């Protein structure tokens, strides 16, 4: 069985994971934590040939509009207005797109198996 591992990008020294759930937990939507995100991103842009920014469908969901169970109310992304989350995702992905090629894992797996990543 072939197993391919795609490590999550982590912030150097502090080893904080660079994934959407962590960003929501930090309260990314305020100015101070957006500054931190931009600082982390700039580090990855200068020092890495990839960013693995993981996120899940639940993080793009709206509790009421998508009829999400109240059991999920403690999920960090459920505390943020859907429109603000969408705007944040758009800004993050547009910024990453300037410096990196966006891919989904399935595409990376195909490229990786042929030695392109």
ZISULQUI-V560672 format. One record per run of one state. SS is the DSSP state (h for helix, s for strand, l for the rest). FROM is the first residue (numbers start at 1). TO is the last residue. If there is no record, write none. Layout:
BEGIN
ss:from:to
SS:FROM:TO
SS:FROM:TO
END
This chain:
BEGIN
ss:from:to
l:1:9
s:10:10
l:11:16
s:17:17
l:18:19
h:20:25
l:26:30
h:31:47
l:48:56
h:57:60
l:61:69
h:70:74
l:75:75
h:76:79
l:80:81
h:82:99
l:100:104
h:105:113
l:114:117
END
